[in-house]
Amino acid sequence: MSGYSGTRGALLSLAAAAGLLAITACAPRLASRPGVFEVSEHETTFGKAKFHASYVQPAGSHAHAGEMVAFFTGDAGWLGTSSQIFEHLAEGGYYLVGYNSREILKPIKQTGELVSINRMAEATKSAFNAARQRLGLPASTPWIVVGFSRGASAAALAAVEPILKKELAGVVAVALTRESDHLRAPDPNERPAGMEVDEKERVQLYPALVAAATVPVAVIQSTNDKYVPSAQSRRLLGPDTPGRRLYEVEARNHGFSGGEEALLHDLDDALGWIEQSRSAGAQEAPK
């Protein structure tokens, strides 16, 4: 084989590997399990953009009734920790929809324009309503939003945006960063009390949760997260309250290496707490 042929073959192999990586990042590596859950992927819209959402329909005997879980990946799409969390939620019997943050943000990054929080909230609500219909759930079914890294920002914003809070049972933000990128904060005279921004006008997520969240919020953070270690999360969130919890996981990095089992255990605990809080709230509501 000539040197040119060998080089050409190596380049083709690299291109094929890159293409496979891109495909893997776009779609979850989760196959249906007969008798447990069925996975399907369908085109949907997020605002004016079209993208693919992944739906998990639990089998009758495994169905976790009551809420729909909406999951947002991190920047790496369906690779790594996001894939682990999504599979774990599917195994838990939840009616589940998964959104690839990488795919959703691609057109936003291409334009370089910031998207208003209100516009993003409206698009999110529309996508959630479409997911309920796709999963065959009643229109009254509440949402639990779970997000990892970049997706944790979506979960946090769901907890503080009025049009999303109305149908929200609670949120779980895993590996939550300090600020929301790509989103434009409301004008100063229109910002809700407690909303803080940095010098780039990026909403600060921890103060927003403390000031405006009215549903149960759980944050799961690695002790060695390179963006916000769990000790900083504790200082930003303050002590646990009846409506707010921080889970600190001993792990090596932002992706929870070495602490994956503890992460999934805490995720289950947080979801159970949200469901119990909702049940207790329903019992206390006036007849």
matplotlib code that plots the C-alpha trace (Angstrom):
import matplotlib.pyplot as plt

x = [0.0, 1.4, 1.9, -0.9, -3.3, -2.5, -3.0, -6.2, -7.5, -6.6, -8.4, -11.5, -11.4, -11.2, -14.0, -16.2, -15.4, -16.2, -19.5, -20.4, -19.5, -21.8, -24.7, -24.2, -24.2, -27.5, -29.5, -29.6, -28.0, -31.1, -32.9, -36.5, -36.8, -40.0, -42.1, -40.1, -40.2, -40.4, -38.2, -39.1, -37.7, -39.8, -39.2, -40.7, -40.2, -38.6, -39.7, -39.2, -36.4, -37.0, -35.1, -35.6, -36.9, -36.7, -39.7, -39.9, -43.2, -43.1, -44.8, -48.0, -46.6, -43.5, -45.2, -44.5, -47.8, -48.4, -45.9, -44.0, -40.2, -38.5, -34.8, -32.2, -28.7, -25.5, -23.3, -22.0, -25.5, -26.2, -22.6, -21.5, -23.4, -26.5, -26.9, -26.6, -29.2, -31.6, -31.3, -31.8, -34.9, -36.3, -35.5, -37.4, -40.7, -41.2, -43.1, -40.1, -39.0, -35.4, -34.1, -30.5, -29.3, -26.5, -29.0, -31.4, -28.6, -26.9, -29.0, -28.7, -24.9, -24.8, -26.6, -24.8, -27.9, -29.2, -32.7, -35.1, -36.0, -39.7, -39.4, -37.4, -40.0, -42.9, -41.0, -40.3, -44.0, -45.1, -42.5, -43.7, -47.4, -46.5, -44.6, -47.6, -49.7, -47.1, -46.9, -50.7, -50.9, -53.7, -53.3, -53.3, -50.2, -47.5, -43.9, -40.7, -37.7, -34.3, -31.2, -27.5, -24.9, -26.2, -29.5, -29.5, -29.9, -33.1, -34.3, -33.5, -35.2, -38.3, -38.5, -38.6, -40.4, -44.1, -45.6, -43.7, -44.1, -47.9, -47.6, -44.4, -44.1, -40.4, -36.9, -33.6, -30.6, -27.5, -24.1, -25.6, -23.4, -23.6, -25.2, -27.3, -25.6, -27.3, -30.3, -31.1, -32.4, -35.5, -35.0, -34.2, -37.6, -39.3, -37.1, -38.7, -37.5, -34.2, -33.0, -29.3, -27.2, -23.4, -21.5, -22.6, -26.2, -26.3, -28.9, -27.3, -29.1, -28.5, -29.9, -32.8, -33.6, -33.4, -35.5, -38.2, -38.5, -41.9, -41.7, -39.4, -35.9, -33.0, -29.5, -27.0, -23.4, -20.0, -17.5, -14.9, -17.1, -14.7, -17.4, -19.2, -17.9, -20.6, -19.2, -19.8, -23.3, -24.0, -22.9, -24.9, -28.1, -27.9, -29.2, -31.8, -35.4, -38.7, -38.6, -34.9, -32.3, -28.6, -27.0, -23.2, -21.7, -18.0, -16.7, -13.7, -15.1, -18.1, -19.2, -19.3, -16.5, -16.1, -19.5, -21.9, -23.7, -24.2, -25.4, -28.2, -29.1, -29.5, -31.5, -34.0, -34.2, -34.8, -37.5, -39.2, -39.1, -40.7, -43.5, -44.1, -44.1, -46.7, -48.8, -48.7, -49.6, -52.6, -53.8, -53.5, -55.2, -58.7, -61.5]
y = [0.0, 3.4, 6.1, 8.2, 5.3, 4.6, 8.3, 8.5, 5.4, 6.8, 10.1, 8.2, 6.2, 9.4, 10.9, 7.8, 7.9, 11.6, 10.9, 8.1, 10.3, 13.0, 10.5, 9.0, 12.5, 13.3, 10.1, 8.3, 4.9, 3.4, 0.5, -0.6, -3.4, -5.4, -5.6, -2.8, 0.3, 1.3, 4.0, 6.1, 9.2, 11.8, 15.2, 18.1, 21.8, 24.1, 27.6, 27.8, 25.2, 21.5, 18.8, 15.2, 14.3, 10.8, 9.3, 6.5, 4.7, 2.4, -1.0, -1.3, -3.1, -0.9, 2.5, 5.2, 7.0, 10.6, 12.8, 13.1, 13.6, 15.9, 15.5, 17.9, 16.6, 18.5, 20.1, 16.7, 15.5, 11.9, 11.0, 10.0, 11.1, 12.3, 8.9, 7.2, 9.4, 9.0, 5.2, 5.2, 7.3, 4.9, 1.9, 3.7, 3.4, 7.1, 8.5, 10.2, 12.7, 13.5, 16.6, 17.0, 20.4, 20.3, 20.0, 22.7, 25.2, 24.7, 27.3, 29.7, 29.4, 29.8, 33.2, 34.4, 36.1, 35.8, 34.4, 36.0, 33.9, 34.4, 33.1, 30.1, 29.4, 29.6, 27.1, 24.8, 24.8, 24.0, 21.1, 19.7, 19.8, 18.0, 15.4, 14.8, 14.1, 11.9, 9.8, 9.6, 11.5, 13.7, 17.4, 17.8, 15.6, 17.7, 17.8, 17.0, 18.6, 16.9, 18.4, 17.7, 20.5, 22.8, 21.0, 21.8, 25.5, 24.6, 22.8, 25.8, 28.2, 26.0, 26.4, 30.2, 31.0, 31.7, 30.0, 26.8, 26.7, 26.4, 22.8, 21.9, 19.3, 20.0, 20.0, 18.2, 20.1, 17.9, 19.7, 23.2, 26.0, 29.6, 31.2, 30.6, 31.1, 32.1, 33.6, 37.3, 38.5, 40.7, 44.4, 45.7, 47.1, 43.8, 41.5, 39.6, 40.2, 38.5, 38.0, 38.8, 39.1, 39.3, 41.8, 39.9, 40.1, 36.4, 35.2, 33.9, 30.6, 30.0, 33.4, 32.9, 29.5, 30.9, 34.0, 32.7, 28.9, 27.9, 24.1, 21.5, 22.0, 19.5, 20.3, 17.4, 18.5, 16.9, 17.7, 18.4, 20.0, 22.3, 25.0, 25.0, 22.5, 21.3, 23.4, 26.5, 25.3, 25.0, 28.6, 29.9, 27.9, 28.1, 25.4, 22.9, 24.0, 22.2, 23.2, 23.0, 20.3, 20.0, 16.6, 16.5, 13.6, 12.6, 12.5, 13.5, 15.9, 17.7, 14.4, 12.6, 10.1, 7.7, 8.8, 7.5, 5.1, 7.8, 10.2, 7.8, 7.0, 10.7, 11.2, 8.6, 10.2, 13.6, 12.3, 10.5, 13.7, 15.7, 13.2, 13.1, 16.9, 17.0, 14.3, 16.2, 19.4, 17.8, 16.5, 19.9, 21.8, 23.0, 20.7]
z = [0.0, -1.0, 1.6, 0.0, 0.1, 3.7, 4.6, 2.6, 4.4, 7.8, 7.0, 5.8, 9.0, 11.1, 9.1, 9.7, 13.4, 13.6, 11.8, 14.1, 17.1, 15.8, 15.3, 18.7, 20.3, 18.6, 19.5, 22.8, 22.8, 24.4, 22.9, 23.7, 26.2, 25.6, 28.7, 30.4, 28.1, 24.4, 23.0, 19.9, 18.3, 16.6, 15.0, 17.1, 17.3, 19.9, 18.9, 15.2, 15.1, 14.4, 16.2, 17.4, 20.8, 22.4, 24.1, 26.5, 27.1, 30.2, 30.1, 32.1, 35.0, 35.2, 34.6, 37.2, 37.0, 38.1, 36.3, 33.1, 33.3, 30.8, 30.6, 29.0, 28.2, 28.6, 25.9, 24.8, 23.8, 24.6, 25.5, 29.0, 32.1, 30.1, 28.6, 32.0, 33.6, 30.8, 30.9, 34.6, 34.4, 31.7, 34.0, 36.7, 34.8, 34.1, 31.2, 29.7, 27.0, 26.3, 24.6, 23.2, 24.4, 21.9, 19.0, 20.5, 21.0, 17.6, 15.6, 18.5, 18.6, 14.8, 14.9, 18.0, 19.2, 22.7, 23.1, 25.5, 28.6, 27.9, 24.3, 25.5, 28.2, 25.7, 23.4, 26.3, 27.3, 23.8, 23.5, 26.9, 25.8, 22.6, 24.6, 26.8, 23.7, 22.2, 25.4, 25.6, 28.9, 30.2, 29.7, 33.5, 33.9, 35.7, 34.6, 36.5, 34.8, 35.1, 33.5, 33.4, 33.1, 30.3, 30.7, 34.4, 33.4, 31.7, 34.8, 37.0, 34.7, 34.6, 38.4, 38.2, 35.0, 35.8, 32.6, 33.4, 37.2, 36.8, 35.6, 37.3, 40.1, 40.7, 39.2, 39.6, 38.4, 38.1, 37.8, 37.9, 36.6, 37.9, 34.9, 31.9, 28.6, 25.3, 27.1, 27.4, 30.8, 30.9, 30.9, 34.4, 35.0, 34.0, 36.1, 38.9, 42.4, 43.2, 39.6, 39.4, 36.2, 35.7, 33.6, 30.5, 31.4, 32.1, 34.7, 37.9, 38.5, 42.2, 43.4, 41.0, 42.6, 46.1, 45.3, 42.9, 43.0, 44.4, 43.6, 45.1, 43.7, 44.1, 43.1, 42.8, 42.7, 42.5, 45.3, 42.5, 39.9, 38.0, 37.5, 40.9, 43.5, 45.9, 48.7, 46.6, 45.8, 49.5, 50.1, 47.1, 48.1, 51.8, 54.1, 52.9, 53.3, 52.9, 49.2, 48.4, 48.8, 47.8, 47.3, 47.5, 45.7, 46.2, 42.7, 40.7, 38.2, 36.6, 35.1, 38.4, 37.6, 40.5, 42.0, 39.3, 41.7, 44.3, 41.7, 40.5, 44.1, 44.9, 41.7, 42.9, 46.3, 44.9, 42.5, 45.4, 47.5, 44.7, 44.3, 48.1, 48.3, 45.5, 47.1, 50.5, 48.7, 47.1, 50.4, 52.0, 49.2, 50.1, 48.9]

ax = plt.figure().add_subplot(projection="3d")
ax.plot(x, y, z, "-o")
ax.set_aspect("equal")
plt.show()
